[in-house]
Amino acid sequence: MEKLRAKLLAFPAADINTFSKGKKRLQKVFHRDRVEYVDKDPEILVFLSGGSERLALQSVRENGFYLLMASSTDNSWAAATEVKAWMNQNRVSSLLVDFTTFRAVEMVEYLYAVKKGINQLKGQRFGLVGEVSDWLVNSNIDPFIIKTKLGIEQVDIPWSKVDIDAVHEVAPEFMAFFKNDNAKGLHETGKVYEALSRLVHDYTLNAITVECFSLVTSRKTTACLGLSKLSMDGIPAGCEGDTCSLLGMMLTKELFGIVPWIANVTHVNSNRILFSHCTIPANLLVDFELDTHFESGKGLAIKGKLKADEVTILRLDHTLSKLFVGTGKIIEEPYQKMGCRTQLAVSVSPDVVDYFVNAPLGNHHLIIPGNLTLGFDIASRILRMERV
C-alpha cells in the first residue's frame, strides 16, 4: 500500500531548523514504512507553530478527510484549532490530536489500516444465494450503491445453481472440528458447506450471504455450521441474505482481520442488550456445542460463549450513508431457551440504549471482540458515512 502523506506546517518565515526539530519529535509517531513527508496532497497536517493556518488551507480539498496534529508548544494547537473550526464550518471531515501522546500513534496506525482495508475492498465480489429474506425489510442495499460506494460487486445466485446432492465427500477437518453424535446430520450440513465453498471458487467470491430458511424448509438441514466454517476460512459468510450485515463483515475483515458475528437484537432494557443467533465464527468462541436450529428445531446450530470482555457493535444502513458504532461490556446471564442458540448479554451506556430503542438501523448487528470504535470512526469519515 502507498504510504500516508504528511505535511509539516509552520509560520511562513520559519527556518529549516523548525522542520528538522519537528521531524525529530515525530519519529515515534510516524513509522518510516507507513508515512512520508510531502508538500502536495497530504492527508495528515502537522502544525509546528502558529501562523500556519493559511498554509494549511491551501492543502485542503473538498470531501477529504484530514488528521490534524499539533502540540502545546509554539501556538501550534491554536493554529490547529482555527483550522479545525474552518473545516467543521465547511463540512471537511477531520480529527485533531496531540502528536506527543500515544493517541496520535494509535490514530496513525488506524488511519493506515483503514485506508489499506478500504482499498482492498475495491474489486471484491460477494454472492447472494437466493433472495434477501422477506422479513428483512430494511437490510437490502441496491447493488449500484454497493458498487459506487465500496467498489464491491454483488453476484446473484439462485438456489437452483447450488447442487448439494452432487456433494458426496465432506472435508475431514470439517467433520473433526464439529464432531457430534448426530453423524448423519453433521454430514448433511457438511455437504452444504462444501456446496457453498464450490460457489466461492466457481464464482470467484470474496464473501457470501445465504437465504438460509428455504434450505431448512426444503432439506431439513441448516447452513449454520457451513457459514461458521467459511468465516473461519476467511470468507465472510452471512445468513438470511442480509447484504447490510455482509458488507459490514467484509469491511471489518479488511480493516482489522476479524470476521464478526451477525446477531439478532433479542431484547433491550435500561442498561443491557441481549444478542443471539444460531451461527457464529467458532474461532470467536471459548468453547461451543451443537444444538438444533432455534426457529425450526431442525438441523444443527452453534451454541457457544464469546471469547471477549468488551465488544464493538456495528451496523451499516441500507443506503451506505450511515453507520452505527457502539461498545459494551459482556455480562453473565442465565441462558434463555426461547432464543437463538449462541447468546450474549452486553452492558451498554444510555446513548447506546437510546439508539437501539429509538433509532436502530435494522435488526441484525455485528459483534466484534475488542474496542475498535476509533478505527470505525476514521472509516466512516473516509467513506463519508454519518456515524449515528
N, C-alpha and C positions, 0 to 999 in steps of 0.2 A: 504494500500500500504506500501511496505518497505520504510524505511527512506533513505534519501540521505546520502551518505557516505563521510565524510570529514577527511582529514589527515592534521595535523599540521606539518610544516617543519621549521627547524632551523639548524644552523651550528652544526656539529657533537658533539662538546663539550658543547653544551648548557645545562644548568641545568634545573631542574624541574620548577623553578620559571618562566622561559621563556614561558613554555607551559601553566602554570597556568594563567599568565598575558594575554596570547593570548586568552585563552578561555573566560576570563572576558571581553575582548574587543569585542568578537564576540557574546555576549549574545543578542544584539539587532538584529543581522543578522541571527542567527541560532535558529529557533524555536525548542524546545526540542521534539515536536511531529513529526518533519519533518527531522531533521538532527541528525546523531550520529557520534562520533569520532571513527576512525578506524586506523589500521596500514596497512591493506591489501585491495587491490581493491577499492581505493577511486575514486570518480568522481569529488570531489572538493579538490583542492590542495591549502592550505593556507600557504603562505610564511610569516614567522615571522621575518626572518633575512636573510642576505646574507650568502653565503657559503652553501646553501641548494639545489643547483642546481642538483648535482648528486643524492642526495636522492630523489628528485622529479622524476627524470627519471626512477628510479627503480620501480616506481608505475605506469608507463605509459604503456598501451598496444596498439597494432596496431588497428586501426579502432574505437578507443574510442573517446568520447567527454569529455572534461575537463573544468571545471570552475576554473580559476586561480584567487586567491585573494591575495592582498598584500596591503601595505600602504606606507607612505612616511618615515617611521622610520626604523632604523637598516638595511638599504640596502635591505629591503625585496622586494621593487619594482624593484630594479636592478636584483635580482635573478629571479624574475618572468619574467622580460623582456628577460633574456637569455634563459629561458626555453620556453617561448612563441616563440622565434625565432627558436629554435630547433624543436618545434612542427610544425611550419609552413613549415620548410625545409623538414620535414619527413611526411608531409601530415597527421598529427594528429590534429583533429579539437579542437579548444579551444577558450575561451573568457577570457579576462583579465579585472578585475575591482578592484577598491579601496574599501576594506571592511569597511572603515569608512564612506562611503556615502550611501544615500538611494538607489542608483542604485544597490548596492550589495544586499540589501534586496529584491528589485524587481527581480533581476536575480535568486535568490534562490527560490522565490515564483513561478516564471515562470518555472524554472527547475523542481520543484516538480510537478506542474500541468501538464507539458508536458510529463514527464515520466509516470505519472499516466494515462494520456489520451491515450498515445501510447500503454500501456499495456492493457487498456480496449478495444482497437480495436481488439486485438487478439482473434480469435474465433467468431467474429461477422459475420453476413451474410446479403447480400443485394440482392434484387430481381431486375432483368432486365425484365420488361414486354414488350414483343415484341422484336424488334431489335433496335440497335443504328440507329438513323435517318440517311438517306442516305447522307445528306449534311454535317454531322459531320465527315469529312474525317481525322481529327487529334484528335479525342476525345474518342477513344475506346482503352481500356487497355486490354492486354492479361490477362485472369483470373489467369494464372500461376504466372505472375508477381505480381498481386494483393495479391495472397495467400503468395508468398515468401516474399514480401517486407513488407506487413502490417498485414499478418495473417488473412485476410478477405476472405470469400468465396462468389463467385458470383453464384446466383441461377437463371437459365434461365427459364422464364415462358412465354409460348406463349399466345397470346390473347385468343386463344380457351379455355384456362383454366380459363378465367375470365368471370363469369356468372353474368353480370349486370342485366339481366332480372329476375334473381332469387331474386333480392333485391326488397322488397315491402315497407319496412319501412325505413325512414331516421331518424337518431338521432335528437330529437327536438332541442338539443343545436346547431347542425349544421344549421338547418333552422333559428333558432333565431339569431345566430351570423351573418349569411349572409343574413339577411332579405332583400327582394326585391319584387318589384311589379310583376315581372315575376315568379309567384309561380310555374308554371309547369316547366319552365326552371331550376329553383333552385332545384326542386325535382329531376329532371333528373341528374344534376351534383352531387347532394347529393347521388344518387344511385351509381355513380362512386366512390365517397368517401367510401361508405360502402363496395363496392366490393373490393377496394384496401385494406381497413382495414382488411377484411377477409383474403386476401392473406398474409398480415403481420402476422396474427395469425396462419394461417394454415401452412405456410412455416417457421415459427419462424424467421422472418426477423427483422433486426435492422434498415434497410433503404430500399428505393425502388426508382427506376427510370423508367419512363414510356415513351414508344414510343407513344406520345400523338396525333400526326396528323392523324394516322389511325383511332383513336377514333372519331375525329372531322368529318372525311370523312364518316365513317360508321353509326354514330349515331347522327350526327349534335349536339353534345354536347362536353364539354371540361372536362379535368381533373384539370384545373387551381385552382378551389376552393378546390377540394379534396387534391391536393398536398400542398396547403397552410395550410389546417387544419391538415394534417398529420405532417407537420413540426412543427406546433404549439403544437401538441401532443407529440413532442419529437422524432418523426420518420423522419429523413432527407428524403425528397421526391423531386426528380428532374424530369425534363422533357426531352423529345427528346432522351431518352435512353443514355444520356451523362454520361459515367462512370467516366471520369476525374472530372467532377464537383461534382458528387455524393460523390466520395471519399474525395474530399476537404470539402464537407459539413459534412461528418461523422467525419473527423479529427477535424474540428473546433468545432463541438458539444462536442466531448470528451475532447478536450483541454480546452475550455472556456465556455461550456454550452450554446452556441449560435448556432442555425441553421441558416446559412446565406442565402442571396438572390442570386440566379443564374440569371445572366443578360447578354443580348447581348451588345456587344460594338457597339453602334449605330452610333457614329461619334467621331472623334478625330481632334482637331485643335492644335494650338501652345501652349495652356496652359489649355485646358479643355477637358474632356471626357464626352460624353453623354451615359448613360447606360439605357436600357429599357427591360422590359419583361412583360408578361401577368399574371404571378403568382409570389407571394411573401408571405412568412410567415406574416400573417396580424398583428401579435404581434410586428413586427418591424416598424409598421406604426403609425403615429399620428392619421390619420383617413383615410377612404377609401370609395369608391363607386364601384358598379359593372357596367361593360360595356361588350360589346361583345369581343370575341377573335379577335385580330387585323388582322391577315393574312386572316382569313376565314369569319369574320363578324358573326360568329355563337357562340352559347353557351354563357357562362358567364366567365368573366375575372376580375381581380382586378386592380383598378386604385387608387393609394394612394401616400402618402408623407412619406418618410422615417423619422424615429424619431432619428435624429443624427445631429451633426455638422461636425464631422470628421469620415471618414470611412477607413477601411483597405480593400485593393483589393488583392484577392488571386487567383492563378491558378496553378494547377499541370499539368505536361506534360503527354503524352500518354505512357511513359515508367517508370514513377515514379522515374526519375533520376534528374528532375529539378523542381524548384518551384519559382514562381514569387510572391513577396510581395511588395506592394506599399501603399501609403496613399494619401488622398486627402481631401480637404475642400468642403463641399456642398455649391453650389451657386444656386440662384434663376434664373430660365429661363422660358420664356413662354412655355406652353405645345405645343408639336408638334403632330398634328393629324396623320402624316404619320410615326407613330412609335408605338411600343407596349405600353400597357396601363399604367403601372407604369414606371415613368421616373425619372432619377436622373442625374443632371449635377454636375460634380466634378472638382474643380480647382486642378491641379497637377503640380509637378515640371517638368523641362525639361527632366530629365532622365527617368521619367515615360512615358512621351510622346514618347521619343525615343524608349522605349521598345514596346509600342503599335504600332508604325509605322513600326519599323524595325525588331523586333524580338519577336512577340507575340507567346505564346504557344498554342493559339487557340482563338476562338470567345468568348465562354462563360467564364465569370469571376465571382467570388464570392464577394459579397459586405457585409462587416461586420461592424456594428456600432463600433466606437472607434478606437484607435490605438493599434494594437496587434502585431506590427512588431517584437518586441523583442521576444515574445513567439514563433512566427513562425520561427524566426532566429534560436532559440535553437532547435526547432523541426526539421528543415531542417538539422542541424548538426548531431543530433542523428540518423535521418533516412538516413543520408549520401545522401542527395539530394542537388544538386548545386543550390544555390539561384541566380536567374538571374534578 
